[in-house]
Amino acid sequence: MVTQEFAKLWWKLSKDLRTHMDLQLSPTLTEGQLTVLELLMGRDRMKPSDFIEFLATTPAAITTLLDRMEKAELLSRSRDEKDRRIVWVEVTDKGKAECLRGTEIRERFLQQYLSRISSHNQQLLVYLLGKVANA
């Protein structure tokens, strides 16, 4: 019974977040693109193959995603100077601004949900979710 209730609540929260993010990010950004930008913000640059471990998708889908993001000027791709077979992906200034906008949208939404419980319970919730996620 606990697992069923957990599944229902998890599904509702996930759906609410996805719906909110889709509405607020469009038309310039998708949630998948925000994930790519966040990954790039934490690094100087990445190879397209580096995204596979973070995104539950295929190499072909990653290429398509990066193509769209490059066309929208959210990122740039360049060849490695020493090994021309290597392609580097880097975030642009526009991508940095969109990443900031996207993370702020998500932060405000999640804060609305979390503000329903005390600060102590917020910390406890994060701790327990970390345990469940094995983090």
Long-range contacts (C-beta under 8 A, 24 or more apart in sequence): 13-113, 17-106, 17-109, 17-110, 20-105, 20-109, 21-102, 21-105, 21-106, 21-109, 24-105, 24-109, 25-102, 25-105, 28-72, 28-98, 29-74, 29-98, 29-101, 29-102, 32-65, 33-65, 33-68, 33-69, 33-74, 33-98, 34-98, 34-99, 34-102, 34-103, 34-106, 36-65, 36-66, 36-69, 36-75, 37-74, 37-75, 37-91, 37-95, 37-96, 37-98, 37-99, 37-102, 38-99, 38-103, 40-75, 40-89, 40-90, 40-91, 40-95, 40-99, 41-91, 41-96, 41-99, 44-90, 45-88, 45-89, 45-90, 46-88, 46-89, 47-86, 47-87, 47-88, 47-89, 48-87, 48-89, 69-95, 74-98
